[in-house]
């Protein structure tokens, strides 16, 4: 496998988890494959599936690799994964380097049997927990914080009466963001951090139960969405029942869902904690139209993540919306780019301007974020080259000013264009005729009464965070 470099512009994704348990004994590998396929937008770096058969004392079989789901798996590999209980994972590295050892799910063989664990999120106290384990003789196979969670669950399980109790005791020690699927030999358990920073939901198809990062993955396998796992809740699915361990629910002073799920990460056809993602993005676009009106001929969204907000801006402003870019669907989100100079062309490989649409027109260009500014500058340049007379940039998130410690790959402050430039300076750098960012206090319009985390915009973290970016600590 060659060395792939993360896309030079834009946000990093989080990770995606998908668990399946067929209580009638049918194989679940194919369902997990399709579930991961629906979650591919959450991570394109590596993926894996771990399967076990609850009717036999069989070890967990796992296949993991670097690349996209359909690069790592084919009919033959899926056919070899026999079993009715499994978990899959798509990964975008937030803590830990990019190599196959760091691919999930993690499989642990220990005195009580086997655990297969998939994790979305980032721990804020992983460094201390890891050091403590190392000094007690633990040997780590990976550089990811998820292995710290796995060790703690295994260690607690030795003295606990159930996996749920072990998870609960382990979770009392870990701090940060997590959505976990933990498979023990005859049980599938889902757990969500007390703040609800990371999403997790439950679904069902006939007698097969699913746990997934997003509801779109449950729809993709023909399942029905049952409900979201609540922040701080532990849910177990056994052969006979679904148990919500509410008496174990972690106490919390507030809920703080990642607002970026609604702005960008989640697929538009997902629902998270009762909020329709597509509707939230339409609302964001309408708020932008109200805050930053402009005289223009067309509203244009940057595919794909800016399209729903662009529709909202169009509805809020009365300016018609048009498709001004052709997107090449066959290009992944990563490129082999040996030189900085070639990064610009990667935008042109993915998107091309439809000249007849924009020629002679004043354009409102809507996107979800400006991280480093490279992509926005290239798109504006392309639109003007195609004959657009004005390009007014509208962004459906506030400016990024602070690092994220919870598993969202917001680059370090030095790389964030908003950290060292005023909006006017950014406007000038990217070549826009005007620039408007979503106002921080308007974010609540997207999610109603839900508590959310907006620390990457405000610096108001829901919990204590380390003094430095922990994503560097495991490299």
C-alpha positions as CSV (number, residue, x, y, z in Angstrom):
1,X,0.0,0.0,0.0
2,X,1.5,3.3,-1.0
3,X,1.6,6.3,1.3
4,X,-1.5,8.3,1.0
5,X,-1.6,11.9,2.2
6,X,-4.8,13.2,3.8
7,X,-6.7,15.7,1.6
8,X,-5.0,19.0,1.8
9,X,-8.1,21.0,2.3
10,X,-11.3,20.6,4.2
11,X,-12.3,18.8,7.4
12,X,-11.2,15.4,8.5
13,X,-14.0,13.0,9.2
14,X,-14.7,11.2,12.3
15,X,-15.1,7.4,12.3
16,X,-18.1,5.1,11.7
17,X,-19.2,2.1,13.6
18,X,-21.7,-0.6,12.7
19,X,-22.7,-3.7,14.7
20,X,-25.1,-6.5,13.7
21,X,-26.6,-9.4,15.6
22,X,-28.8,-12.0,13.9
23,X,-30.6,-13.8,16.7
24,X,-31.7,-16.6,14.3
25,X,-28.1,-17.5,13.5
26,X,-27.8,-16.1,10.0
27,X,-24.4,-14.6,8.7
28,X,-24.1,-10.8,9.2
29,X,-20.9,-10.0,7.3
30,X,-22.7,-8.8,4.2
31,X,-25.0,-6.5,6.2
32,X,-22.0,-5.0,8.0
33,X,-20.3,-4.4,4.6
34,X,-23.3,-2.5,3.3
35,X,-23.7,-0.6,6.6
36,X,-20.0,0.5,6.4
37,X,-20.5,1.4,2.8
38,X,-23.2,3.8,3.9
39,X,-20.8,5.3,6.6
40,X,-17.9,5.6,4.2
41,X,-18.1,9.4,4.4
42,X,-17.0,9.2,8.0
43,X,-13.6,7.8,7.2
44,X,-11.8,6.6,4.2
45,X,-8.4,5.6,5.6
46,X,-9.0,2.1,6.8
47,X,-11.8,-0.3,7.6
48,X,-12.4,-3.7,9.2
49,X,-15.0,-6.3,10.1
50,X,-14.9,-8.7,13.1
51,X,-17.3,-11.7,13.2
52,X,-18.2,-14.4,15.7
53,X,-20.7,-17.2,15.9
54,X,-22.7,-17.2,19.1
55,X,-23.7,-20.9,18.8
56,X,-20.1,-22.1,19.0
57,X,-17.1,-21.4,21.1
58,X,-15.3,-19.9,18.2
59,X,-12.7,-17.2,18.1
60,X,-13.4,-13.9,16.4
61,X,-12.5,-13.7,12.7
62,X,-11.4,-10.3,11.6
63,X,-10.3,-8.7,8.3
64,X,-8.9,-5.2,8.3
65,X,-7.0,-3.1,5.8
66,X,-6.1,0.3,4.6
67,X,-8.4,1.9,2.0
68,X,-12.1,2.1,1.2
69,X,-14.7,-0.6,2.1
70,X,-14.8,-2.0,-1.4
71,X,-11.0,-2.0,-1.7
72,X,-10.6,-4.1,1.5
73,X,-13.6,-6.5,1.0
74,X,-14.9,-8.6,-1.9
75,X,-17.3,-11.4,-2.2
76,X,-14.7,-14.0,-1.3
77,X,-13.5,-12.3,1.9
78,X,-17.1,-11.6,3.0
79,X,-18.0,-15.3,2.3
80,X,-15.1,-16.3,4.6
81,X,-16.5,-14.3,7.6
82,X,-19.1,-16.8,9.0
83,X,-21.0,-15.8,12.0
84,X,-24.2,-14.1,13.3
85,X,-22.6,-11.4,15.6
86,X,-20.2,-8.8,14.2
87,X,-19.0,-5.3,14.2
88,X,-17.4,-3.1,11.5
89,X,-15.5,0.2,11.5
90,X,-14.4,2.9,9.0
91,X,-11.6,5.0,10.2
92,X,-10.2,8.5,9.7
93,X,-7.2,8.8,12.0
94,X,-7.6,11.4,14.7
95,X,-5.1,10.0,17.3
96,X,-2.6,7.4,16.0
97,X,-0.7,7.1,12.8
98,X,-2.1,5.7,9.5
99,X,-1.2,2.0,9.4
100,X,-3.0,-1.3,9.3
101,X,-2.2,-2.1,12.9
102,X,-4.4,0.9,13.9
103,X,-7.4,-0.3,11.8
104,X,-10.4,-1.3,13.9
105,X,-12.3,-3.3,15.2
106,X,-9.8,-4.3,17.9
107,X,-10.0,-7.9,18.9
108,X,-8.8,-8.9,22.4
109,X,-8.4,-12.5,23.6
110,X,-8.3,-12.6,27.4
111,X,-9.2,-15.0,30.2
112,X,-13.0,-14.3,30.0
113,X,-13.1,-14.9,26.2
114,X,-13.0,-12.4,23.4
115,X,-13.9,-8.8,22.9
116,X,-14.3,-7.1,19.6
117,X,-14.4,-3.3,19.9
118,X,-15.2,-0.4,17.5
119,X,-14.8,3.2,18.7
120,X,-15.7,6.6,17.2
121,X,-14.3,9.5,19.2
122,X,-11.2,10.7,21.0
123,X,-10.3,10.4,24.7
124,X,-8.9,13.5,26.4
125,X,-7.1,11.5,29.1
126,X,-5.8,8.7,26.9
127,X,-2.1,9.6,27.5
128,X,-2.3,9.3,31.3
129,X,-4.4,6.1,31.1
130,X,-2.0,4.5,28.6
131,X,1.0,5.4,30.7
132,X,-0.7,3.9,33.8
133,X,-1.4,0.7,31.9
134,X,2.1,0.5,30.5
135,X,3.6,0.7,34.0
136,X,1.4,-2.2,35.1
137,X,2.9,-4.3,32.3
138,X,0.4,-3.8,29.5
139,X,1.9,-4.2,26.0
140,X,0.2,-2.2,23.3
141,X,-0.1,-3.3,19.7
142,X,-1.4,0.0,18.3
143,X,-1.0,3.7,18.8
144,X,-4.7,4.5,19.0
145,X,-6.6,5.5,22.2
146,X,-9.3,2.9,21.5
147,X,-6.9,0.2,22.7
148,X,-6.8,2.0,26.1
149,X,-10.6,1.6,26.3
150,X,-10.3,-2.1,25.3
151,X,-7.7,-2.8,27.9
152,X,-9.8,-1.1,30.7
153,X,-12.9,-3.0,29.7
154,X,-11.0,-6.4,29.6
155,X,-9.4,-5.6,33.0
156,X,-12.7,-4.7,34.6
157,X,-14.5,-7.7,33.1
158,X,-12.2,-10.1,35.1
159,X,-13.8,-8.9,38.3
160,X,-17.2,-7.8,37.1
161,X,-20.4,-9.9,36.9
162,X,-21.2,-8.8,33.3
163,X,-19.8,-7.0,30.3
164,X,-22.1,-4.0,31.0
165,X,-20.7,-3.6,34.5
166,X,-17.2,-3.8,33.1
167,X,-17.9,-1.2,30.5
168,X,-19.6,1.0,33.1
169,X,-16.5,0.8,35.4
170,X,-14.1,1.4,32.5
171,X,-16.1,4.4,31.3
172,X,-15.9,6.0,34.8
173,X,-12.1,6.3,34.1
174,X,-12.1,7.5,30.5
175,X,-12.9,11.1,29.6
176,X,-13.7,12.5,26.2
177,X,-15.9,11.5,23.3
178,X,-16.9,8.0,22.4
179,X,-19.6,5.9,20.7
180,X,-18.7,2.2,21.2
181,X,-19.9,-1.1,19.9
182,X,-18.5,-3.9,22.1
183,X,-19.1,-7.5,21.1
184,X,-18.5,-10.3,23.7
185,X,-19.1,-13.9,22.7
186,X,-22.9,-13.8,23.0
187,X,-23.9,-10.1,23.3
188,X,-23.7,-6.8,21.4
189,X,-23.3,-3.7,23.6
190,X,-23.5,-0.1,22.6
191,X,-22.4,2.8,24.7
192,X,-22.4,6.6,24.2
193,X,-20.4,9.1,26.1
194,X,-22.4,11.1,28.8
195,X,-22.3,14.3,26.7
196,X,-23.6,12.6,23.5
197,X,-20.7,14.1,21.6
198,X,-20.7,11.1,19.2
199,X,-23.9,9.7,17.7
200,X,-25.1,6.1,18.0
201,X,-28.5,4.5,17.1
202,X,-30.3,1.2,17.2
203,X,-32.1,-0.5,14.3
204,X,-33.8,-3.7,13.4
205,X,-34.6,-5.9,10.4
206,X,-36.7,-9.0,11.2
207,X,-34.7,-10.6,14.0
208,X,-31.4,-8.9,13.3
209,X,-30.5,-5.9,15.4
210,X,-28.1,-3.1,14.5
211,X,-26.0,-0.4,16.2
212,X,-24.8,2.3,13.9
213,X,-23.2,5.7,13.9
214,X,-26.0,7.0,11.7
215,X,-29.5,6.1,10.8
216,X,-28.6,6.2,7.1
217,X,-26.6,2.9,7.6
218,X,-29.6,1.2,9.1
219,X,-31.8,2.2,6.1
220,X,-29.0,1.0,3.7
221,X,-29.4,-2.6,5.1
222,X,-33.2,-2.5,4.9
223,X,-33.6,-2.0,8.6
224,X,-36.0,0.2,10.6
225,X,-34.6,2.8,12.9
226,X,-35.7,2.2,16.5
227,X,-34.1,5.0,18.4
228,X,-30.9,6.8,19.3
229,X,-28.8,5.5,22.2
230,X,-29.1,8.2,24.8
231,X,-26.0,10.2,26.0
232,X,-24.5,8.1,28.8
233,X,-26.6,5.0,28.1
234,X,-25.3,1.4,27.8
235,X,-27.6,-0.8,25.7
236,X,-27.1,-4.6,25.4
237,X,-28.7,-6.9,22.8
238,X,-28.7,-10.5,23.7
239,X,-30.4,-13.6,22.2
240,X,-33.6,-12.9,24.1
241,X,-33.8,-9.1,24.8
242,X,-32.6,-5.6,24.5
243,X,-31.6,-4.2,27.9
244,X,-31.1,-0.5,28.5
245,X,-28.9,-0.2,31.6
246,X,-30.5,3.0,32.6
247,X,-29.5,2.4,36.3
248,X,-25.9,2.6,35.0
249,X,-26.4,5.7,33.0
250,X,-23.5,8.2,33.6
251,X,-24.5,11.3,35.4
252,X,-23.8,14.5,33.5
253,X,-24.3,18.2,34.0
254,X,-25.1,18.9,30.3
255,X,-25.3,17.3,26.8
256,X,-23.0,18.5,24.1
257,X,-23.5,16.9,20.7
258,X,-20.9,17.8,18.1
259,X,-22.6,20.5,16.1
260,X,-20.5,19.6,13.1
261,X,-22.5,16.4,12.7
262,X,-25.4,18.6,11.6
263,X,-23.3,21.1,9.6
264,X,-21.1,18.6,7.7
265,X,-20.2,15.2,9.0
266,X,-23.5,13.3,8.9
267,X,-25.1,12.2,5.7
268,X,-28.0,14.4,4.7
269,X,-30.5,11.4,4.9
270,X,-29.6,10.7,8.6
271,X,-31.5,11.7,11.7
272,X,-29.5,12.3,14.8
273,X,-31.2,12.7,18.2
274,X,-34.5,13.5,16.6
275,X,-33.1,16.2,14.2
276,X,-33.3,15.7,10.5
277,X,-29.8,16.5,9.1
278,X,-31.1,17.8,5.8
279,X,-33.6,20.1,7.5
280,X,-30.8,21.4,9.9
281,X,-28.7,22.4,6.8
282,X,-31.7,24.1,5.1
283,X,-32.2,26.1,8.3
284,X,-28.5,27.1,8.4
285,X,-28.8,28.4,4.8
286,X,-31.9,30.4,5.6
287,X,-30.1,31.9,8.7
288,X,-27.2,32.9,6.4
289,X,-29.5,34.6,3.9
290,X,-31.0,36.6,6.8
291,X,-27.6,37.6,8.3
292,X,-25.8,38.3,5.0
293,X,-28.2,39.3,2.2
294,X,-26.7,40.3,-1.1
295,X,-28.0,41.2,-4.6
296,X,-27.1,38.3,-6.8
297,X,-28.4,36.2,-9.7
298,X,-27.8,32.7,-8.6
299,X,-27.1,30.7,-5.4
300,X,-24.6,27.8,-5.9
301,X,-23.6,25.1,-3.4
302,X,-20.2,23.4,-3.3
303,X,-20.9,19.7,-3.8
304,X,-21.8,17.8,-1.8
305,X,-21.7,19.3,1.6
306,X,-22.8,22.8,0.7
307,X,-25.8,21.9,-1.4
308,X,-28.5,21.7,1.3
309,X,-27.3,25.0,2.9
310,X,-27.3,26.6,-0.6
311,X,-31.0,25.5,-1.0
312,X,-31.8,27.1,2.3
313,X,-30.0,30.3,1.3
314,X,-32.0,30.3,-2.0
315,X,-35.3,29.8,-0.1
316,X,-34.4,32.4,2.4
317,X,-33.3,35.0,-0.1
318,X,-35.6,34.3,-3.1
319,X,-32.5,34.0,-5.4
320,X,-32.8,31.0,-7.6
321,X,-30.4,28.1,-7.0
322,X,-28.4,26.5,-9.8
323,X,-26.0,23.6,-10.2
324,X,-22.7,25.3,-11.4
325,X,-20.3,22.4,-10.8
326,X,-20.0,19.0,-12.3
327,X,-18.6,16.6,-9.7
328,X,-16.5,13.6,-10.7
329,X,-17.9,10.8,-8.6
330,X,-15.0,8.5,-9.3
331,X,-12.5,10.4,-7.3
332,X,-12.1,9.4,-3.6
333,X,-11.5,11.9,-0.8
334,X,-7.8,11.2,-0.8
335,X,-5.2,11.9,-3.5
336,X,-1.6,10.9,-3.9
337,X,0.0,14.3,-4.0
338,X,3.8,14.3,-4.0
339,X,4.1,18.1,-4.3
340,X,2.3,21.0,-2.8
341,X,1.9,22.5,-6.3
342,X,-0.3,19.6,-7.3
343,X,-2.8,20.1,-4.6
344,X,-4.6,22.8,-6.6
345,X,-5.3,20.5,-9.4
346,X,-7.0,18.0,-7.1
347,X,-9.9,20.5,-6.8
348,X,-10.2,20.6,-10.6
349,X,-10.1,16.8,-10.8
350,X,-13.1,16.6,-8.5
351,X,-15.1,19.7,-9.7
352,X,-15.5,21.5,-12.9
353,X,-17.5,24.7,-13.5
354,X,-20.4,24.5,-16.0
355,X,-19.5,27.7,-17.9
356,X,-23.0,28.4,-19.4
357,X,-24.6,28.5,-16.0
358,X,-22.3,31.1,-14.4
359,X,-21.2,33.3,-17.3
360,X,-22.2,37.0,-16.7
361,X,-23.8,36.1,-13.4
362,X,-23.4,37.4,-9.8
363,X,-23.0,34.2,-7.7
364,X,-23.6,33.4,-4.1
365,X,-21.3,30.5,-3.3
366,X,-22.3,28.4,-0.3
367,X,-20.0,26.0,1.5
368,X,-19.9,24.3,5.0
369,X,-16.6,25.6,6.2
370,X,-13.3,27.4,5.3
371,X,-10.4,25.6,7.0
372,X,-7.2,26.6,5.3
373,X,-8.8,28.6,2.5
374,X,-7.2,26.8,-0.4
375,X,-10.4,25.1,-1.8
376,X,-12.5,28.3,-1.5
377,X,-9.8,30.3,-3.3
378,X,-9.6,27.8,-6.1
379,X,-13.4,27.6,-6.6
380,X,-13.7,31.3,-6.7
381,X,-10.9,31.5,-9.2
382,X,-12.6,28.8,-11.4
383,X,-16.0,30.6,-11.2
384,X,-14.5,34.0,-12.2
385,X,-12.5,32.3,-15.0
386,X,-15.7,30.9,-16.3
387,X,-17.2,34.4,-16.5
388,X,-18.9,35.0,-13.1
389,X,-18.9,38.7,-12.5
390,X,-19.1,38.5,-8.7
391,X,-18.7,35.7,-6.2
392,X,-20.1,36.2,-2.7
393,X,-19.0,33.5,-0.3
394,X,-21.4,32.3,2.4
395,X,-20.3,29.7,5.0
396,X,-22.7,27.6,7.0
397,X,-20.4,27.4,10.0
398,X,-18.7,30.1,12.1
399,X,-14.9,30.5,11.7
400,X,-12.7,27.7,13.2
401,X,-10.7,29.3,15.9
402,X,-9.9,26.5,18.4
403,X,-8.7,22.8,18.2
404,X,-11.1,19.9,18.7
405,X,-10.1,17.3,21.3
406,X,-13.0,15.0,20.7
407,X,-12.2,13.2,17.4
408,X,-12.8,15.9,14.8
409,X,-9.7,16.5,12.8
410,X,-9.7,20.3,12.9
411,X,-6.1,21.3,12.0
412,X,-3.8,23.1,14.5
413,X,-4.3,26.8,15.0
414,X,-1.4,27.8,12.8
415,X,-3.2,26.1,9.8
416,X,-6.6,27.6,10.5
417,X,-7.0,30.6,8.2
418,X,-9.5,32.3,10.6
419,X,-7.0,32.0,13.5
420,X,-4.7,34.6,12.1
421,X,-6.9,36.5,9.7
422,X,-10.0,38.7,10.1
423,X,-13.0,37.8,7.9
424,X,-12.1,40.8,5.7
425,X,-8.5,39.5,5.3
426,X,-9.9,36.0,4.5
427,X,-12.3,37.5,1.9
428,X,-9.3,39.2,0.3
429,X,-7.1,36.1,0.4
430,X,-9.7,33.8,-1.2
431,X,-10.8,36.5,-3.8
432,X,-14.5,36.8,-2.8
433,X,-16.5,39.9,-3.4
434,X,-18.0,39.5,0.1
435,X,-17.9,36.9,2.8
436,X,-20.4,35.9,5.5
437,X,-20.0,33.2,8.2
438,X,-22.8,31.6,10.2
439,X,-23.3,33.5,13.4
440,X,-22.5,31.4,16.5
441,X,-25.8,32.3,18.2
442,X,-27.7,31.1,15.2
443,X,-26.4,27.5,15.5
444,X,-29.1,26.7,17.9
445,X,-31.7,27.2,15.2
446,X,-30.4,24.1,13.5
447,X,-30.9,21.8,16.5
448,X,-33.6,23.3,18.6
449,X,-33.4,22.4,22.2
450,X,-30.6,19.9,21.9
451,X,-27.4,20.6,23.9
452,X,-24.4,20.9,21.5
453,X,-20.7,21.5,21.5
454,X,-19.4,24.5,19.5
455,X,-16.0,24.6,21.1
456,X,-14.1,24.7,17.8
457,X,-15.8,28.1,17.2
458,X,-16.0,29.5,20.7
459,X,-13.4,27.8,22.9
460,X,-16.2,26.8,25.3
461,X,-15.3,23.1,25.9
462,X,-17.9,21.0,27.7
463,X,-15.2,19.4,29.8
464,X,-11.6,20.0,30.8
465,X,-9.3,19.5,27.9
466,X,-5.5,18.9,27.7
467,X,-3.1,21.8,27.2
468,X,-1.9,20.5,23.8
469,X,-3.4,18.7,20.9
470,X,-3.5,15.0,22.0
471,X,-3.6,13.8,18.4
472,X,0.1,14.3,18.4
473,X,0.7,12.3,21.6
474,X,0.5,8.9,20.0
475,X,2.4,9.5,16.8
